[in-house]
Amino acid sequence: MFSEGAEEDLMHSHPSGHQMLKNMREDVHNQRELIAAAVERLGKPKMTDEEMREQAMKEYREAKRLAKLEDEEAKGNAEKSAA
């Protein structure tokens, strides 16, 4: 966090420098623990970018196929009612 010289200067230049340094080290340690816990909670992505693109394309194709079927069904119903 600090170079050795800076730590020495802080400890000698300020009456509570040793305590300040100790508190800073504890704060850094606590922040690292919080970050590690957050990273663990987030975990690894379930899918890679490539897998997400492939899944999106599959869903797009399926939606397009279903829309086409619905259009054909609507067209068939319109022809039946016209006849």
Secondary structure in CASP SS format (residue, H / E / C, confidence):
PFRMAT SS
TARGET T0000
AUTHOR 0000-0000-0000
METHOD secondary structure of the structure
MODEL  1
M C 1.00
F C 1.00
S C 1.00
E H 1.00
G H 1.00
A H 1.00
E H 1.00
E H 1.00
D H 1.00
L H 1.00
M H 1.00
H H 1.00
S H 1.00
H C 1.00
P C 1.00
S C 1.00
G H 1.00
H H 1.00
Q H 1.00
M H 1.00
L H 1.00
K H 1.00
N H 1.00
M H 1.00
R H 1.00
E H 1.00
D H 1.00
V H 1.00
H H 1.00
N H 1.00
Q H 1.00
R H 1.00
E H 1.00
L H 1.00
I H 1.00
A H 1.00
A H 1.00
A H 1.00
V H 1.00
E H 1.00
R H 1.00
L H 1.00
G C 1.00
K C 1.00
P C 1.00
K C 1.00
M C 1.00
T C 1.00
D H 1.00
E H 1.00
E H 1.00
M H 1.00
R H 1.00
E H 1.00
Q H 1.00
A H 1.00
M H 1.00
K H 1.00
E H 1.00
Y H 1.00
R H 1.00
E H 1.00
A H 1.00
K H 1.00
R H 1.00
L H 1.00
A H 1.00
K H 1.00
L H 1.00
E H 1.00
D H 1.00
E H 1.00
E H 1.00
A H 1.00
K H 1.00
G H 1.00
N H 1.00
A H 1.00
E H 1.00
K H 1.00
S H 1.00
A H 1.00
A C 1.00
END
